[in-house]
Amino acid sequence: MKIENKQQYGAIDIMKFLCSLLIVAAHYVTENAEGRINRLLEYSASLYIIVVPFFFCCSGFLLFKKIFSDSQDGGKRVISYCKHLMIMYGVWSVIYLSFKITEWIKFGASSENVIKYLINSIFYSTYKTIWFLPALCVGTVIAYFLIKHIGLNKTLAVAGIFYLIGALGVSYSFIPEKSEILSDLLSKYDYVFVSTRNGVFNAFPFIAMGAFIAERRNSRNGKPAGDLVLCLVFGVMFVAEAFLLKFKFSAQNANTLIMLLPFTYYFVSLCLDIKLASGKWLLWMRKMSTAVFLCQRIFLSAIPAVWPDGMIASVLKGNPYSGIVVIMVMVLVLSSLLVFVSQKNKMFSVLC
């Protein structure tokens, strides 16, 4: 099947950049300013749950748009894509591991903590947040394999079932916890795999959705008004779902909401409806979104863990309003530097 000619999706680039800033702000608030900041701002920061699904879905759309429109073997394109992701993941793992080792040398670490870290590194991620990269790789492979062998529609059905299973392990974990057998099974699963919010149960469903959007936009033009209305409707519904889970069922985590599925579909579709002129500033935003997403943990947790009495740790513990500004500026400065270096030397292109 032939899909539209190569073009830039400027609204996607802009939204990814804004989303990357949102997730930095949200991580700061939830980890350092909870209860110390205006309640409305605290709740607003919770909207960061849209970011990872949006990133997964956009990645699925962009990759499968190329696969569907190219005569080249899709398997080769997937292998090349995943190779790039894993090299990037490896580089960032080394960066964060250096902080982790420094922390262990400076403050010591029990053998149990080291073993748990190694297990997490093998089955989940070497560090917080960058789990996105191996999850994207795993989800992409599953989506491509199923689409190739059972077709797109059946793959979407499987993806929906997988997402529901993943939701039972995170936002809806109170359901299996009512059963001693399921609760024990979930506990054992989480010990090894950390969370069902991973490549299998989280990335794969949204990547499959992105592939569906890529295929469907070949047969129809976007309908901005309809996508906007449905985006708003499902946005209200996922917020209501989050409040219900939090205050009615005391859910600890609202990252895997059911209504995030239709919301993400119409959110990505709406961004694709918006046509913007191409420009270098869009490429800059695209790279910045990746750099911000991957480097934020240096300031939010890596450096403070090694120097708990240092300047950055003091910023995190200090006034939450000025703190979030300072952290954001630090992340943006480092990200800008990474983008600049990556454009000057291909060796550093894996950083963002």
Secondary structure, 3 states (H helix, E strand, C coil): CCCCCCCCCHHHHHHHHHHHHHHHHHHHHHHHHCCCCCHHHHHHHHHHHHHHHHHHHHHHHHHHHHHHHCCCCHHHHHHHHHHHHHHHHHHHHHHHHHHHHHHHHHHCCCHHHHHHHHHHHHHCCCCCCCCHHHHHHHHHHHHHHHHHHHCHHHHHHHHHHHHHHHHHHCCCCCCHHHCHHHHHHHHHHHHHHCCCCCHHHHHHHHHHHHHHHHHHCCCCCCCHHHHHHHHHHHHHHHHHHHHHHHHCCCCCCCCCCCCHHHHHHHHHHHHHHCCCCCCHHHHHHHHHHHHHHHHHHHHHHHHHHHCCCCHHHHHHHCCHHHHHHHHHHHHHHHHHHHHHHHHHCHHHHHHC
